[in-house]
Amino acid sequence: MQRIDLKYKIKEVKMMSERKRFRNFKKREPSLTTEQKIESFVKRNSQNGFFTKVSTLSYKFDVSEDTAWSIVGELLSGGSFDSVHDEYTGEMKLCESGKVYSI
């Protein structure tokens, strides 16, 4: 009976020593701001050959329409993005500057 208890105790000690230590976790970098997320989203769409509708930004990134428009204004004033209006719906679409005609 005592032999069985010793075997289980030895296994428990081995299992505890094989556990991962929590000290090895790396600190996370701070997450991106909403403006940075939107900018990278528009860039990625543009590089893949797609326009990004401004109306999409408010529900995709869970921001108000006013906030979405102010972010779009900042992106356009930066000069790295261009805007085009849809011929049929009149909606504004964004893409990287210089890619308007290639999309």
N, C-alpha and C positions, 0 to 999 in steps of 0.2 A: 504494500500500500504506500509506503514511504517512497519507493522508487518512482512510482507514477507521479507523485507530487513533485519530486525533484525534476523530472523531465519537463513538466509544465512550467515550473519556475524558470528553468534554463531557457525554454522557448520564449517566455515573456520577456526575459532580460535581453535576448537577442533581438526580438521585435522592437523593443524600445530603443535600442542602440541604432537600428536601421532606419528609424523615422527621420524625415527631413527636418532640418532646422529652419526656424522662421527667420533667422538672422540673414539668410541669403537672399531675401526678397529685395528687389531693386525699387528705389523710389520712382514713382511715376512722374513723367513730365506734366506740367500743367496742361489742361485740355485747351483746345483752340476756342477762340471767341466765335460768336455767331457770324461776325463779319468775315473772319478768316475761313470759316466753314463754307459760307456762301461763295466767297471768292474762289476757293478751290473747286467747288461744285461746278461753277460756271466755266472755269478753265478746263476741267476734265471733260465736260460736255462738248466744249468747243474743239478740244483736241480729238475727240471721237467723232466729230462731224455733225454735231447737233447744236441748235440754238437752245437757249433757256428762256422760257417765258417768265416775265416778272411776276405774274399771278401765281406761278408755281411756288415761288420762294416762301410766301406767307404760310402755306399749310405744310410744306415739306420741312421747314425749320421751326415751325411753331412760333412765329413772330407775327405781330400785327401788320396790316397792310401799310400803315404809315412808316413803320420801322423798315419794312422791306424796301419801300420807295426811297427812304433816306440812305439806306445801304447802297442801293443801285446808283443813287446820285453820287455818292462817294466813289464808287467804282468807276463811273463814267468820267468824273472829274480827274481821276488819277491818270487817265489816258491809256490804260492797258486794256480797256474794253470798249467795244462799239455797240450801238443799238440799231435795230432795224424794226420797222413797224410792219406787221402782217398786212398784206394787201386786202384780205377779206374781213378779218375780225378787228383789225386796227390795234391789236395787242403789241406791246413792246417786247422785243426779244433781244437777248444779250449774247455776245460772243467775243472772243479775243480780238483785239484790234488787228486789222489786216486779213482777217479770215472771213469777212462778210461775203465775199463773192465766191470763195472756195467751198462754202458749206452747201 
